[in-house]
Amino acid sequence: LAQALEYAQDVALLTLMVATLSQWMDGSTPAAEEPPVTELAPVADRDAFEKVQMDQIDSGPVDYVVRCTEGLFAGRFIYINRTPQGELFGSDKDGKDITMYIENAGLSPKHAEIKFNDQTYQYFLRDFDSASGTWVRVRWNRSIEIAPGQELMIGGTVIDVSEGPEIGADQEVSHWLTAYQLQHLLPTFANQGIVSLEDLRVLAKDENFEQLQLRSEDVSVLRSALRELDKMWPTMGYPSHGLEFTLRSPEGGSRVCVINWEGGTIALAPNGVLEEEEEDVLDPGASQITKDVMVGTVPVQGWSRCEWLRVGYSFGRYYVHFSARSSESLQKGWVRLRAEQRHWLQPHDLFLIGTLEFQVLRFNAAVYSEQGYRATMEDEDVVLQDLATSNWRHCSYFAIYDGHGGRECVSFIRQRLHVNFVAALHAKGGLDKSTQVHH
């Protein structure tokens, strides 16, 4: 059988050779074999993508880890359970609802609670009427809500926040225009009798801009501002006052400044020595927004470098965050949560309870590197749990930058590259406001 198969193969090969030779002799060429057809993915059609917003995409729940970064248990971490009971930190060893019993760390019997919302997939931190408070670190790329009665702890300095002067109905449009950098239109609005937010709601409904005789660029900004009027200043209630910031001292508090809806910046100067703020704006020709205007200075104890605290207003609340200069800073500023305030925890948040400091993580990540035979380490790495590109979809950033012949270039890239990515997204309106996030 084997010999018969071998003979058949030889005959088939000989027949093919004869057929090929005869085609060459009469000038014809053998037909080329058709290449196999490979199925390729179709080219994406942008116009065919579903138009959705970020909060309409179900990303599912994300597990959080909190790692102790300072205190008795530094280096240890806890997985936050997503049960309705949540996590309750405290020092009461007999408390049946305490899930995280910690002693010798300055905690109250029931100190702080983290609960998971299984409908929105959010984690919320709140103080449980503790003696020393629950504090959240102020970040540069995410804001923290602030209201009268709260405290800011900047190094060894405490700033009290209280209710400022009332914003009367006849002053509302003045502050509203300033918040949108339209303060130059105030005389025009005043001449038309538009002085209160209720007057603005009528204008938004009628859209009768011709009577104002505005420039086209002002009309564009005005339309956008009026479109979000009911969200930014909801009819159900908004603070009709500014915030007053007072430096706490044994001799009595001294007022730092009052900030209204248009926002403002407080310089946090070590021992009162003020530095000139560096430009962090990508477009050097861009006009300065009102919350970036410095309105007060606080002499800070325990810091070595000047930083800037931005105070802004959005969606019926006041918020604080640091400037972009603080992105690499090791100095810490804290906001004390008020009673019943629920802080929406995001990756990279830090919170302080008693003598323990915890960091919120999506991943329990670590970095290892070796210098090798070079005189200095020229490479850089960055591990960011949260780029803060969206409130509804987390985006972490991990990178290794290969340096050659020095650290200046690679250090600059490490600090600026991801910031430029985020700034480019914000320049287009941000992911959360986009109706076409797939684009």
C-alpha positions in Angstrom: 0.0 0.0 0.0 2.8 2.4 0.9 4.5 1.7 -2.5 1.3 2.3 -4.3 0.7 5.7 -2.6 4.3 6.7 -3.4 3.8 5.7 -7.0 0.6 7.7 -7.2 2.3 10.8 -5.8 5.1 10.5 -8.3 2.6 10.2 -11.2 0.7 13.3 -10.0 4.0 15.3 -9.7 5.1 14.2 -13.2 1.7 15.2 -14.7 1.9 18.7 -13.1 5.5 19.2 -14.5 4.5 18.2 -18.0 1.5 20.5 -17.9 3.7 23.4 -16.7 6.3 22.8 -19.4 3.7 22.7 -22.2 2.3 26.1 -21.0 5.8 27.7 -21.1 6.5 26.3 -24.5 3.4 27.8 -26.1 4.0 31.2 -24.4 1.3 31.0 -21.8 1.9 31.2 -18.0 0.3 29.1 -15.3 -2.6 30.7 -13.5 -1.6 32.3 -10.2 -3.2 30.8 -7.2 -5.7 33.1 -5.5 -4.4 34.2 -2.1 -6.6 33.2 0.8 -9.2 35.7 1.8 -8.7 37.2 5.2 -11.6 38.6 7.1 -10.7 42.1 8.4 -12.5 44.2 10.9 -14.5 47.0 9.2 -13.2 50.6 9.4 -14.9 52.4 12.3 -17.5 54.8 11.2 -17.6 57.7 13.6 -21.1 58.8 12.5 -22.5 55.3 13.3 -21.4 55.4 16.9 -24.1 55.6 19.5 -24.4 59.1 21.0 -24.2 58.6 24.7 -22.9 60.5 27.7 -20.4 59.1 30.2 -22.9 58.6 33.0 -25.1 56.5 30.6 -22.4 53.8 30.2 -22.7 51.1 32.8 -19.2 50.4 33.9 -20.2 48.1 36.8 -18.9 48.3 40.4 -15.2 48.9 41.1 -13.6 47.4 44.2 -11.7 49.9 46.3 -8.6 49.3 48.5 -7.5 51.7 51.2 -3.9 51.6 52.2 -2.6 53.1 55.4 0.1 55.6 54.4 0.9 57.1 57.8 0.4 55.9 61.3 0.6 52.8 63.3 -0.4 50.5 60.4 1.5 52.2 57.6 1.8 49.8 54.6 -1.2 47.7 55.4 -4.3 47.8 53.3 -8.0 47.0 53.6 -10.5 45.9 51.0 -13.7 48.0 51.4 -16.7 45.7 51.5 -19.7 46.6 49.3 -22.4 45.2 51.6 -25.2 47.5 52.9 -23.4 47.5 56.3 -20.4 49.2 54.8 -17.2 49.9 56.8 -17.4 51.6 60.2 -14.0 52.6 61.7 -13.8 53.0 65.5 -12.1 52.1 68.8 -15.2 50.6 70.5 -14.2 46.9 70.7 -17.7 46.0 72.1 -19.5 47.8 69.3 -21.4 45.3 67.2 -21.6 47.5 64.1 -17.8 48.3 64.2 -16.3 46.5 61.2 -12.8 48.1 61.4 -11.8 48.1 65.1 -8.5 50.0 65.6 -7.0 50.9 69.0 -4.2 53.2 70.0 -4.7 55.4 66.9 -6.7 58.3 68.4 -10.1 57.2 67.0 -13.4 57.9 68.6 -15.6 54.9 69.6 -17.4 55.4 66.2 -15.3 57.6 64.0 -15.9 57.4 60.3 -17.9 55.3 57.8 -17.5 54.3 54.2 -20.7 53.1 52.4 -21.2 51.8 48.9 -24.2 52.8 46.8 -25.2 49.7 44.7 -27.3 51.8 42.4 -24.7 54.4 41.3 -21.6 52.4 42.2 -20.3 55.2 44.4 -18.4 55.0 47.7 -19.2 57.7 50.3 -17.1 58.7 53.3 -18.7 60.5 56.2 -17.7 61.5 59.8 -19.6 59.6 62.5 -19.6 62.5 65.1 -16.0 61.9 66.0 -14.1 64.1 68.4 -11.1 64.9 66.2 -13.0 64.8 62.9 -12.6 63.1 59.5 -10.4 65.1 57.1 -10.1 64.8 53.3 -6.9 66.0 51.5 -7.4 68.9 49.1 -6.3 67.8 45.6 -5.4 69.8 42.6 -7.4 67.9 40.0 -10.6 67.2 42.0 -12.7 69.5 44.1 -14.1 69.1 47.6 -17.4 70.7 48.6 -17.1 73.3 51.4 -19.7 75.2 53.4 -19.9 77.5 56.4 -18.8 75.8 59.6 -16.0 73.8 58.1 -12.3 74.0 58.7 -9.2 73.9 56.5 -5.9 72.6 58.0 -2.9 73.8 56.0 0.3 72.5 57.6 0.0 73.7 61.2 -2.4 76.5 60.3 -6.2 76.3 60.7 -8.6 78.4 58.6 -12.3 78.7 59.6 -15.0 79.0 57.0 -18.1 80.9 57.8 -21.1 82.5 56.0 -20.1 85.8 54.3 -22.2 88.8 53.5 -25.6 88.2 51.8 -25.8 88.5 48.0 -28.9 90.6 47.6 -31.3 90.1 44.6 -30.1 93.4 43.2 -26.4 92.1 43.2 -27.0 88.7 41.8 -26.5 89.5 38.1 -23.3 91.4 39.0 -21.7 88.3 40.6 -23.2 86.0 37.9 -21.7 88.0 35.0 -18.3 88.1 36.8 -18.4 84.3 37.2 -18.6 84.0 33.4 -16.1 86.8 32.7 -18.9 89.0 31.3 -18.6 91.7 33.9 -18.2 94.3 31.1 -21.9 93.7 30.3 -23.1 94.9 33.7 -24.0 98.4 32.6 -26.0 97.0 29.6 -27.9 94.6 31.9 -28.5 97.3 34.5 -29.9 99.7 31.9 -32.4 97.0 30.9 -33.4 96.4 34.5 -31.9 92.9 34.6 -30.4 92.7 38.1 -31.6 89.4 39.7 -31.4 85.7 38.8 -35.2 85.8 38.3 -34.7 88.5 35.6 -32.1 86.1 34.0 -34.6 83.2 34.0 -37.1 85.5 32.1 -34.3 86.4 29.6 -33.4 82.7 29.2 -37.0 81.9 28.4 -37.6 84.7 26.0 -34.1 84.7 24.4 -34.6 88.3 23.5 -31.0 89.3 23.1 -31.5 91.9 20.4 -32.5 94.6 23.0 -29.0 94.1 24.6 -27.1 94.9 21.4 -24.3 92.5 22.2 -21.3 91.3 20.2 -21.6 87.9 18.7 -18.9 86.3 20.9 -20.7 87.7 24.0 -24.0 86.3 22.8 -22.4 82.8 22.4 -21.1 82.8 26.0 -24.4 84.3 27.3 -26.5 81.6 25.7 -24.3 78.9 27.2 -24.4 80.5 30.6 -28.2 80.8 30.5 -28.6 77.3 29.3 -27.1 76.0 32.6 -28.6 78.6 34.9 -31.2 76.3 36.5 -28.4 73.7 37.2 -25.9 76.1 38.6 -28.4 78.1 40.6 -31.3 75.7 41.1 -34.6 77.2 42.0 -34.9 74.8 44.9 -32.1 76.6 46.6 -28.6 77.9 46.3 -26.3 79.8 48.7 -27.3 83.5 48.6 -24.1 84.5 50.4 -20.4 84.3 50.0 -17.8 82.4 52.1 -15.7 84.2 54.7 -12.2 82.7 55.4 -10.7 83.5 58.8 -7.2 82.6 60.1 -7.5 81.0 63.5 -5.1 82.2 66.2 -4.9 82.4 70.0 -5.3 86.1 69.9 -8.5 85.9 67.9 -9.3 85.2 64.2 -8.2 87.6 61.5 -10.2 87.7 58.2 -8.4 86.6 55.2 -11.0 87.3 52.5 -14.6 86.9 51.3 -15.3 84.9 48.2 -18.5 85.0 46.3 -19.9 83.0 43.3 -17.2 84.2 40.9 -14.6 82.4 43.0 -11.1 83.5 43.9 -7.6 82.2 45.0 -6.0 82.3 48.4 -2.2 82.2 48.5 -0.8 79.8 51.1 2.6 81.4 51.9 5.1 79.7 54.2 5.5 82.1 57.2 3.9 84.8 55.1 6.6 84.8 52.4 4.7 85.1 49.1 6.1 83.7 45.8 5.0 84.6 42.3 2.6 82.0 40.9 3.9 80.1 38.0 1.9 79.9 34.8 0.2 76.6 34.4 -2.0 77.6 31.4 -1.3 75.8 28.2 -2.5 78.7 26.1 -0.4 81.7 27.3 -2.9 84.0 25.5 -5.9 82.7 27.5 -7.6 85.2 29.8 -7.5 84.5 33.5 -10.7 83.1 34.9 -12.1 84.8 38.0 -11.4 82.0 40.5 -7.7 82.2 39.6 -7.5 85.9 40.8 -5.7 86.1 44.1 -7.9 87.7 46.8 -6.1 86.9 50.0 -2.9 85.5 51.6 -2.5 83.1 54.6 0.8 82.8 56.4 1.2 79.0 56.8 3.2 77.2 59.5 5.0 74.0 58.6 5.2 74.4 54.8 8.3 75.3 52.8 6.7 76.1 49.4 4.0 78.5 48.4 0.8 77.0 47.0 -2.6 78.4 45.9 -6.0 77.4 47.0 -8.8 77.9 44.4 -12.3 78.5 45.6 -15.1 78.1 43.1 -18.8 77.8 42.8 -20.7 75.1 40.8 -24.1 73.5 40.8 -25.3 75.3 43.9 -22.3 74.6 46.1 -18.8 76.1 46.9 -15.7 73.9 46.2 -12.0 74.1 46.8 -9.0 72.6 45.1 -5.3 73.4 44.7 -3.7 74.8 41.6 -1.8 72.6 39.1 1.5 73.5 40.8 0.4 71.1 43.7 0.3 68.1 41.4 3.7 66.9 42.6 3.6 68.4 46.1 4.2 66.5 49.3 2.6 69.2 51.4 -0.9 68.5 52.6 -3.9 70.6 53.1 -7.1 69.1 54.6 -10.8 69.9 54.7 -12.8 68.7 57.8 -16.1 67.0 56.8 -19.1 68.7 58.4 -21.8 66.7 60.1 -23.7 64.5 57.7 -21.5 65.6 54.8 -21.0 62.6 52.4 -17.8 62.9 50.4 -17.7 60.9 47.2 -14.5 58.9 47.4 -12.4 58.8 44.2 -9.2 56.9 43.6 -6.1 58.7 44.9 -8.1 60.5 47.6 -6.4 60.7 51.1 -8.4 60.9 54.3 -7.2 61.3 57.9 -8.9 59.8 61.0 -7.1 60.1 64.3 -3.4 59.5 63.7 -4.0 57.3 60.6 -3.9 58.4 57.0 -5.4 56.3 54.3 -5.1 56.4 50.5 -8.0 55.2 48.2 -6.8 52.9 45.5 -8.2 51.1 42.5 -5.2 48.9 42.4 -2.7 48.0 45.1 0.2 48.9 42.9 3.9 49.2 43.6 7.1 50.2 41.7 10.5 48.6 41.7 13.6 49.9 39.8 17.4 49.5 39.7 19.9 52.1 38.8 22.3 49.7 37.0 25.9 50.9 36.2 25.0 54.6 35.6 26.2 57.3 38.0 22.6 58.4 38.6 19.1 57.1 37.9 18.0 58.7 34.6 14.6 57.0 34.2 11.3 58.1 35.7 8.0 56.4 36.4 4.5 57.7 37.3 1.7 55.8 39.0 -1.6 57.7 39.1 -4.7 56.0 40.4 -6.9 58.8 39.0 -6.4 61.1 36.0 -9.6 62.9 37.0 -10.8 63.0 33.4 -14.4 61.9 34.4 -16.5 61.5 37.5 -18.2 58.5 36.1 -15.4 56.4 34.5 -12.1 56.0 36.2 -8.9 56.3 34.3 -5.6 55.4 35.8 -2.2 56.3 34.3 1.0 54.2 34.6 4.1 55.1 32.6 7.9 54.6 32.5 10.0 57.3 30.9 13.5 56.3 29.6 16.0 59.1 30.2 19.2 59.6 28.3 22.1 61.7 29.5 20.4 63.5 32.4 17.1 63.9 34.2 15.9 67.4 33.2 14.0 66.3 30.1 12.5 63.1 31.5 11.4 64.8 34.7 9.7 67.5 32.7 7.9 64.9 30.6 6.9 63.0 33.7 5.3 66.1 35.2 3.6 67.5 32.1 2.6 64.8 29.6 -0.5 63.4 31.4 -1.5 67.0 32.4 -1.5 67.9 28.7 -3.7 64.9 27.9 -6.2 66.0 30.6 -6.1 69.7 29.5 -6.8 68.8 25.9 -9.9 66.9 27.0 -11.1 69.8 29.1 -10.4 72.2 26.3 -13.0 70.3 24.3 -15.6 70.5 27.1 -14.6 67.5 29.1 -15.8 63.9 28.8 -18.7 64.2 31.2 -20.3 67.0 29.2 -19.8 65.2 25.9 -22.8 63.6 24.2 -20.4 61.6 22.0 -17.9 60.0 24.3 -17.0 57.3 21.8 -15.7 60.0 19.5 
